[in-house]
Amino acid sequence: MHAGGSETPARGDLMLARQERQARRSARRRAGILGSYVATLVFLVVLNFVLPRAMPGDPVDALIAQSATNFTFGEESRAALEEYYGVDRPLPQQFGHYVSGLARGDLGRSISTNATVGSELGRRLPWTILLIGTSLVLAAVAGLVTGVHAGWRRGRRSDRVLLVSLLAVREFPAFLLASLLLFVVSVKLGWLPLSGAQTPFSGSFTLVEKTIDVGRHLLLPALVLTVGLTAGNYLVMRAGMVRELGADHLLLGRAKGLRDRTLKYRYAARNALLPVVSLTALQIGFVVTGDVLIERVFAYPGLGGLIFDSIAARDYPTIQGAFLVVSVSVVTINALADVLYRRLDPRTSP
């Protein structure tokens, strides 16, 4: 009795010590993730400051070249412009001004338009969120549906056709696909608008008419982005479904007489879905690059067009603000996706 009584507290002490070690490991890991996130943000701030200034060209020269009265700009006028926009200061001073502005929530003033960078981003960011968000949702749905179907019917004709078709479409240049669709659907057939995000002077439209109008402008650019993203979701989902086909829980479900539809969607597809969470977060970083080109082709008034124009004008504050918003958003979404993945799959937690 005495030995058994001493064994129980000892076992309890061991369990308590194990739980404390796990709690400490979890706390260290959370601190490590937070530290990595903060270090990444600091690196992005520095990088967004350095990269625009590493490009050839000068923002004041670009501003003068854009002006129809550039012959009136002498050395004094040029010096005044450089002083006004702060590009005549030493780089450490410029960086200090940039960081202090960020601390106040001030992204500076555009050199090419003289508007605040915050107002420019606020005007264009919603359109980019709408375009990228729509494309990600459509690509996720299309990739999941086709991946589940192909993986469940691995090796059959429908699987081979889907695999070859999506891989071929994935390798087709997005810029070329956008140009072809624009020429055929908008120029030749006239089915959809040629450019923009909404019809000019549409203030008199009703809410339903505005929604339809925005959707018609959105359809082609969202379709081009969706095509490039669907193949990745399809391949990941198909691989996950193939991996699940021989799983023990599916064999047990079949032995219990569960229907194929139940096994397919409630068991196999649910487990195969986890990698798609991480892939969707990673795709955001890639889709931003494609978004710049697509918005340029369709003259869509989002961040892509703003980034393209600001780079051409060597507009340091706008480049810094746009890239900072994009990079911080991508890093934050990936960090949240990592947390969500660990919530969905406890096996990945320490």
Number of C-alpha atoms within 10 A of each C-alpha: 6 6 7 9 9 10 12 11 11 12 11 11 12 12 12 12 12 12 12 12 12 13 13 12 13 14 12 12 14 13 12 12 15 13 12 12 16 12 12 15 17 11 12 18 21 15 14 19 23 15 12 21 16 8 10 8 13 15 24 20 14 16 18 17 13 12 12 8 9 12 9 11 13 10 9 9 11 16 14 13 19 17 12 11 18 14 18 14 12 9 14 9 13 15 16 11 14 19 17 13 13 14 10 8 10 15 23 21 20 21 24 21 13 10 13 17 22 17 13 19 18 13 13 17 20 14 19 20 13 14 23 21 14 18 25 22 15 19 25 23 15 18 26 24 16 23 31 27 21 26 26 23 17 18 10 11 11 13 19 13 11 17 18 11 12 20 16 11 15 16 10 12 12 20 15 13 17 20 14 13 16 22 14 13 15 16 14 10 10 12 11 18 21 17 20 16 22 19 15 7 7 11 9 8 12 10 10 9 12 16 12 13 18 17 15 16 20 24 16 22 24 23 18 22 26 23 21 22 26 26 27 22 27 29 22 21 29 29 19 24 28 19 15 21 18 11 12 10 14 18 13 11 15 13 9 9 9 12 10 13 9 12 18 19 15 11 17 24 24 15 17 22 19 18 15 21 17 19 17 20 20 16 16 20 17 12 17 19 11 19 24 19 17 25 25 19 18 21 16 25 20 26 27 25 22 22 19 16 16 23 16 12 22 24 24 25 22 30 23 25 25 22 18 19 13 15 19 16 14 19 19 14 18 21 17 14 18 16 16 14 18 15 12 15 12 9 8 9 12 10
